[in-house]
C-alpha cells in the first residue's frame, strides 16, 4: 500500500484536504470553462487517486458547468479547487501546500488557448526592491501552506 500523503486547501483555510496515494499527471487546460472557473488564462490541475481524497474541514461547494462536469470551490472565499468528471477528480495544483514537483506535463484543449499566452513570460520583470519590502509589511489573512490547528484565521467570517 502506498502511504504518500499530500495536503492543501483554499485561501482562507475553510476547505482543506489530504490526498492518500500517488497523484496522476499534472496538466493545464485552455478550455473556456477552465478559464472562467479560474478567472485566468488556463487551469492547472492534477488527477487524484480514486477514493484517495479526505476533506479535513469543510467540503467544497460545486457548480455544475456542463451535463457531466462540476467544479468545486470554497464556499467561503471562492478559491477554485476541483474539476470533477465521470473519469475522476482533479484538484487545482495551486491549492496544494507543496507544488514544487507538480509541473504540468501536458496541455489540454490547446486549440482554445489565448493567442498571446505563450508570450506572457517574455514580458519585462518588475524590478523595484522597495515594492517587495512594502509587500513584507502586509498582514496576510491567508491560510499558511501547512496543516495548523490555529484556525480560523483573522478575516474569515464564520
C-alpha positions in Angstrom: 0.0 0.0 0.0 1.2 3.5 -0.9 1.5 5.8 2.1 2.1 9.0 0.2 0.1 11.9 1.7 -0.3 15.4 0.2 -2.1 18.3 1.8 -3.6 21.5 0.6 -6.7 23.8 0.7 -8.3 27.0 -0.2 -7.0 30.6 0.5 -9.0 31.0 3.8 -8.4 27.5 5.2 -12.1 26.6 5.4 -11.6 23.8 2.9 -8.6 21.6 3.5 -7.7 18.2 2.0 -5.4 15.2 2.4 -4.6 13.1 -0.7 -3.6 9.5 0.1 -1.7 7.7 -2.7 0.0 8.8 -5.9 -1.2 11.7 -8.0 -1.8 11.4 -11.7 -0.3 13.5 -14.5 -0.4 17.3 -13.9 -1.8 19.3 -16.8 -3.1 22.6 -17.9 -6.4 23.1 -19.7 -7.1 26.0 -22.0 -10.9 25.5 -22.5 -13.2 28.4 -21.9 -14.9 26.8 -18.9 -11.5 26.4 -17.1 -10.6 30.0 -18.0 -13.9 31.1 -16.4 -13.6 28.9 -13.3 -10.1 30.1 -12.5 -10.6 33.7 -13.8 -7.3 33.2 -15.6 -5.6 32.1 -18.9 -5.9 28.4 -18.2 -6.4 25.9 -15.3 -3.6 23.8 -13.8 -4.9 20.5 -12.4 -3.6 17.1 -11.3 -5.6 13.9 -11.1 -6.0 12.4 -7.6 -6.5 8.8 -6.7 -10.0 7.4 -6.7 -11.2 7.3 -3.1 -7.9 9.0 -2.1 -9.3 12.4 -1.1 -10.1 13.2 2.6 -11.7 16.6 3.2 -10.4 17.5 6.6 -12.5 20.6 7.3 -15.4 21.7 5.1 -16.0 20.2 1.7 -16.1 22.3 -1.5 -19.2 23.7 -2.9 -19.9 22.7 -6.5 -21.2 24.3 -9.7 -22.3 22.0 -12.5 -20.7 23.6 -15.5 -21.9 21.0 -18.0 -24.0 17.9 -18.2 -21.4 15.6 -16.6 -18.9 18.0 -15.1 -18.9 20.0 -11.9 -16.3 22.3 -10.5 -15.6 22.7 -6.8 -14.7 25.9 -4.9 -14.5 27.1 -1.3 -18.0 28.4 -0.4 -16.4 31.0 2.0 -13.5 32.5 0.0 -14.3 31.4 -3.6 -10.9 29.6 -4.3 -11.3 27.3 -7.3 -10.4 23.8 -6.2 -11.7 20.9 -8.2 -12.7 19.6 -11.6 -15.0 16.5 -11.2 -15.9 14.4 -14.3 -17.0 10.8 -14.9 -13.4 9.7 -15.1 -12.4 11.0 -11.7 -11.4 14.1 -9.7 -8.7 16.7 -10.4 -7.5 19.3 -7.9 -6.0 22.7 -8.7 -2.2 22.5 -8.5 -2.1 25.9 -6.8 -4.2 24.5 -3.9 -1.5 22.1 -2.8 0.7 23.1 0.1 3.8 21.8 -1.8 3.5 22.4 -5.5 7.2 22.1 -6.3 7.0 18.8 -8.2 3.7 19.3 -9.9 4.9 21.0 -13.2 2.3 20.4 -15.9 3.3 17.6 -18.3 0.6 18.1 -20.9 -1.7 20.8 -22.3 -5.4 20.0 -22.9 -7.7 21.9 -25.3 -4.6 23.6 -26.8 -6.7 24.9 -29.8 -8.7 27.1 -27.3 -5.6 28.8 -25.8 -5.4 32.5 -25.9 -3.2 33.5 -28.8 -0.8 35.5 -26.6 -0.5 33.1 -23.6 2.8 31.6 -24.8 4.4 35.1 -24.8 3.5 36.2 -21.3 6.7 35.2 -19.7 8.7 37.3 -22.2 7.2 40.4 -20.5 9.6 42.6 -18.5 10.1 41.6 -14.9 9.1 44.2 -12.3 12.4 45.2 -10.6 11.6 47.5 -7.7 13.3 46.4 -4.5 11.1 48.9 -2.5 8.0 47.2 -3.8 8.9 43.8 -2.2 9.9 45.3 1.1 6.5 47.1 1.2 4.8 43.7 0.5 6.5 42.2 3.5 4.7 44.7 5.7 1.3 43.4 4.5 -0.6 41.5 7.2 -2.0 38.4 5.5 -5.2 36.5 6.5 -4.4 33.7 4.0 -4.1 30.2 5.4 -0.4 29.1 5.6 0.8 26.3 3.3 0.8 23.6 6.0 -1.6 22.0 8.4 -2.4 24.0 11.5 -4.8 23.9 14.4 -4.6 27.7 14.7 -7.8 28.2 12.6 -9.9 30.2 11.7 -7.6 32.9 10.5 -8.5 36.6 11.1 -10.6 37.9 8.3 -12.7 34.7 7.9 -16.3 35.2 8.8 -17.8 32.1 10.3 
